[in-house]
């Protein structure tokens, strides 16, 4: 079918109308960016694949359509936006060819109609549980665009600078990496924009609220008392009987070792909690020294280190894993 080129809002709306309930993949690119050229080639190949005949592919020069780019919160190129029935259902930020192929295949396979209401309730409940866990994963939690070292919008840059200047320890979650969290948290918190700052599981607000609290001298009073790194690590390790420190989370693991580990643990049926070490550099580096274990993931049972993926595999092969997880 090929890749169409969108140059204005009317052309975009025409594309949506012609697509009806089919999947639409929009590539926001820039002619000066070599990674966009590479991703355009990937998209061209996908458009020629017969299994994606019902998918509409289109590219847009992000800087030539500023209003459309703003609407979809495009902060960098390449960015891919996935649309169904004129509504955004997912996105990919960055030149991730493998992720693009997987996402198109996944979303394309779900084109056959709307799932029944009874099945539709479970993901909402699961998402709320996941959001609650993320919000409470650290005493001070910031949901932002990018990370503290590389903020990807001006507001996120401002709030991280304000927190750092005051020596406030915080963890963060990059909402650009997870569209489900990005959209779901807006509804969960009834707060439509990012960044969002939480303390002890309660929403403080965005950058304007933080600035106001600083000016009034009330910010520190809104935040939990700062604890030492050692006390914090002890608290995290003992947060749950079975605690996994990993890259990403069980729904979206962000390295192969973490993915394998969560898959093995899921097969045991034993409940466990996780901490995303990519969200907190202090924990990531500190836990290596605390546990004298240099790599991730790290699995703990009742506060005691079990080990990493290799140890978990050995326990599985020997038939001991489930009893170890249960502390027997």
N, C-alpha and C positions, 0 to 999 in steps of 0.2 A: 504493500500500500504506500510505502514511502513516508517521509517526514515532511510535514507542512511547516511553513514559516508564518508566524503570527507577528503582525506589525502594529496592531492597535486593538482596543477593547471590542470593537464591533466584530473583527475577525475572530477573536477569541470566543465571543458569544455564539457566533455562527458555528464554530467548531463544536462547542458544547451541545448545541441544538441538533447537529447532524449525528453526534455520537450517541444521543439518547442515553440509554443505561450502560453503554459500553465504557470501558476504561480509557481514560485520556492521560497521557504522560506528557508533561510540559518540561522542557529543558530550558532553564534560564542560563544563558551563556554570555560570553564576551569574546569578540573576535581576537582580542589581544592575548587571550589566555590559552596557552598550548594544551592545558588539561581539558579545556572545553572542546577543542578540536578532536581530541582522543575520544571523549565521551559521545560526541556527535557521531563518530564512526561506529561506536558500539550500538548506539540507538538506530543507526541506519541498518545495521545487520539484524537487529531485533525486528525491525519493521518488515524485513524481507522474509522472516521466518513464518511459514504457513500456520503454525500453531497460534500466532498472534494476529491473525487476519482481522479479528474483532477489536483490536486495540488501535486507538488513534494516537500517533506520535507527532509532537510539534516542538519547534524550538523558537525561543524569543531572545533577542538581544536585550539583556536586562537593563542596560543604560538607555536604550531607546524607548522603553515602555516603563517609565518611572512609576506611574500610578499603579500599573499591574504588579510591578515588583514590590511596591510598598504594601499592596493588598495581601500578597503572599509572604510578606516579611523576608524578602530576599536580602541577605546581608553579605553574601559572597557567592562566587561562581566557581564551578558549576553547582547548581541546585536543581533537583528534580521534584516536581509536585505531581501527585497522583490524584486524579479527579474521577468521581463517579456521580452521575446524576447532578452535575454542576456543583458538587460539594467536595472539598478536599478530604481525602481519606488517609493520606500518608505523604511522606517526603523523604528525600535523601539529600544531605548536605555534603558536597565534596565529590571528588572523582573516584567513585567506588564502583567499578565495572561489574564485579561479581555481585554486589548488593543490588545493583540495578536489575540485572538479569533475574535474580531470585525474586525480587519484589514484583516485577512485571508478571512472572509466572504465578506467584502466589495470588496476586490480586485478580489476575485474569481468570484463574480457576474458580473464583467466587462470583462470576458474572451471571450465574444461572438464575438469580432471583433473590428476593429478600428472605432471610431466615425467619422461621416462625417466632412469634413473640416469646414463647416459653423458653426457647434456647437463647433469646436475646438478653435475658435478664442476668445470666451468669457472668458474662464478661464485664458488665457494669459493676457487679458486686466485687469481682476480682480486681478491677481497676481501683475501686475505692479502697480496698484492703492494701493494694500496692502503694497507692498514694499516701495512705496513713503511715505505712512502714517507712517510706522514703522521708516523709516530713519528720518522723521521730527517730531517724537513723543517726542524728547528731543533736546535741543540745542547741546549737545554732546552725540552721540549715538555709542555704541560699539557692533558690532555683533561678538560673541565669542563662544567658546565651554565651556559650563558650565555657571557659574555666577561668579561675583567678589569674593564671599566668597568661592566658590568651583570651580576654573577653572579646565577644564578637558583636557588641553594640555599645554605643556611648553610655547608656544608662547602666549596663552591667559593669562597665569599666569604672564609672563613678562610684557605684556602691561598694565594689571590692576595694577600691582605694580608700574610701571612708572607713571601712571596717579594719583594713590593714593599718591605717594611720593610728588607730586607737588600740592596736594590739589585740583585737577581738578575734579569737579562734573560731573558725566556722568551716563547715563542709559545704560542698556545692554539688549541684546536679545540672548538667548541660541539657536544657530542654530541646536544643536543636538535634540531639541524638535520638529523641524518642517522641514522635508525634502524638502518640496516645497519651503520654504524660503531659505533654505540652497543652493539648486541648482539654484533657480531663481535669487538670488542676485548676484551670480557670473556673470551671463549674463547681468543683469541690470547695474552693476557697471563696467563690463569688468575687473574684478579683480578676479583671479582664486582661491585665498586662503583666509584662516581666521587666525587671526581676521581681521576685517575691522572697521576702525574708521571714523566717519562722524562728521562734524561740520556745523551747520546751513544747513543741507541737502546736503552738498557737501562732497565727499569722500576725506579724508586725506591720507589714505593708511593703511598698515599693521605695524607690530612691527618694521621692519627695517626702514621704513620712519619716524616713531615716534622717534626712536633712533637718526636718522640723524637730525631731527628738534630740538631735545633736545641739541645735541652736538653743533649745530649752534646757539642756543639760539632763535630759531624762533617759537617754538611750541606754546607758549602763544599767539603770534600774529596771529596764524592760528585759534585760538579758540575764541568763543564768550566771551564777558565780563561776568564774573561770577555774577549771581544775588542772592539775598537773597532767602531763602526757601519760605518765605511768598509771595514775588513777583512772584516766580516761580509757586506756587500753584494757585495764582490768575490768572496767564496767562493760566495755564492748564484748570482751571474751566471754563474760558471764551473763550476757544479755539473754541467752537462750541455752538450753541444755546442749544443743548441737548448733555450733556457730561456724559458718564458713566465710572466710575473708577471700574475696575473689575480684576479678575484673569484670565489672558490669553487674547484672543480677540474673536470677534463673531464667527470666523471660528473654533477656537480651544479653547473654554472656559476650564479653568483648575480647576474649582470647580463646584459643583452642583448648588449653588445659582447663580453664574454668568451665567451658562447655562440656567437656568430657566428665568432669567431676560432678556437675549438677545432674547430668544424665544418669550416672551411677547411683547417686544418692536418691534420685527420684524412683529408681527401680526398687529401692529398699522399702519405700512407703513410710519411712521415718521422717517426722517433721523436723525442719531445721530453719534457722534464720541466716541471713547473709548481710555482709557489709561490702559495699563497693569501694575498694581501695583507690580507684581512680578518682573518686570524689573528694579525697582528703589526703594530700601529700604528706602531712605530718603523721597521720596514722600509717600510711603506706611505708614510710621510711622507719618510723619508730617501732613498728611491730616486728620488723626484721631483726632489730637489735634485741627487743624484749624477749622474743621467742628463740633467738639464735637460729633462725631459719631464713635463708636469704631469698627465697622465691615465693611466688603465689601460684595457685591458691594455697591457703592454710586452713586445716580443719581442726576444730576444738570440740571436745566433749566434756561437759561439766567443768569447764575452765582449764582443761589439760590439752596440750597440743598432741594431736594424732599424727599429723604430717601433711604432705602434699599429695599430688595425684598418684605418684608411684606407690606410696604406702597404701593409699586407698585401693589401688588396683590389686596389690598383694593381699590385702585383707579380703577383698571380694573373691579372689581366686582360691583362698584358703577356707572360704565359707565363714569367716569370723566377722565380717564387716557389720552385719546387722546387730550382733550382740555387743560389739564395741560401741556402736552408735547409741544403743540403749543403756550403756554404762554397766553392762553385766560382766 
